[in-house]
Amino acid sequence: MSEVGLRFLAFSLTLVAAVLIGVDKQTKIVAIPVVSTLPPLNVPLTAKYFVVVNAIACAYAIISLVLTLASKGGNKGGLALMITTLDLVILALLSSANGATGGIGLIGIRGNSHVQWNKVCNVFDKFCHQMLAGLVLSVLGSAIFLLLLVISARKLQKTHY
């Protein structure tokens, strides 16, 4: 698949992940006991960071797609380096969001008896299923950005060595 095709695929995957999680409105307040003598803390469960990072990756993917198409055949040394660097930044953002979402998702599925967090996916099953689907799409988007990074780095290597 070409770089243009991969950038379009990255755009599509991150767009669907952001929309899928963005429309999920099953946000609830969860009581978390901290100390047995005090009342529990009420914490809302939201996935805003995950949505924002996927939206940023989606916007970047379409911008980099346009820049890649516009620079075909021209001198693109500086632009290629900038795109490669931004591919790395987006990969880092997506990887951190995916890791955080996966970790919290695992707690939602299994709970954590050590800190007295109950599992919530047995109650909020629609929310958890949409989060899982969004996470899978976002991980695939990360894999595409990793592949784009490898392709870009290889192109830069060929031009400089």
PyMOL commands that set and color helices and strands:
alter all, ss='L'
color gray80, all
select helices_A, chain A and resi 3-22+48-70+77-110+125-160
alter helices_A, ss='H'
color red, helices_A
select strands_A, chain A and resi 29-32+41-44
alter strands_A, ss='S'
color yellow, strands_A
deselect
rebuild
show_as cartoon
